[in-house]
Amino acid sequence: MQDRFFDDFQVGERFVSRGITLSESQILDFGLLYDPQPFHIDKEAAADTPYGGLIASGFQTLAITFRAFYDTGVIKHCSLGSPGFDELRWLKPVRPGDTLHTEATVKSKRASKSQPDRGILHMAYEVKNQIGDVVMTFIAIQILRRRAG
C-alpha cells in the first residue's frame, strides 16, 4: 500500500485486515504471562465456567486486532501513536482455532489546532471471527502525520 497521511483518509472509508488464527498454546502463553484467570490458562477449570472452555484474554484479542490492522499498511507510514480507545466491548468469547479479522471504518477526522503537522482520526473497529460473529468492538483514536506543506 502506498504511504498514506492523515490528509488521505476520508470519513466512511473502510479497511479490512487479513485473518489471524489463535492457537491453544498462544492463548495459554498470553494468559500465563498477562491475564492468568482460570478460563485463560487452565482447560479443565475453564470447562467449569460460563464459557464452557478455554478462551482468549480480551487484551490478547485487542493486541491481535491492532497487529492485523497495522499489517494492512494503512497507518504504517503516518502513525504517531494513540491517546486511547473509547467504547471497548468484548461481545463473544474467542476460542482456540478462531480466526479473527478486523474491519475498521473512519468515523471522524480533524486537523490538530495546536500541532499542524498532525491530525486525529476516530476509527470504529469491528473484530469478527471466521463465521462472521462480531467478537469485539471499539473506537480507536489515532494521531497521524500530515503531508508536509
Secondary structure, DSSP 8 states (H G I E B T S, - for coil): -----GGG--TT-EEE---EE--HHHHHHHHHHH---HHHH-HHHHHTSTT-S----HHHHHHHHHHHHHTTTSSTTTB---SEEEEEEE-S---TT-EEEEEEEEEEEEE-SS-TTEEEEEEEEEEE-TT--EEEEEEEEEEEE----
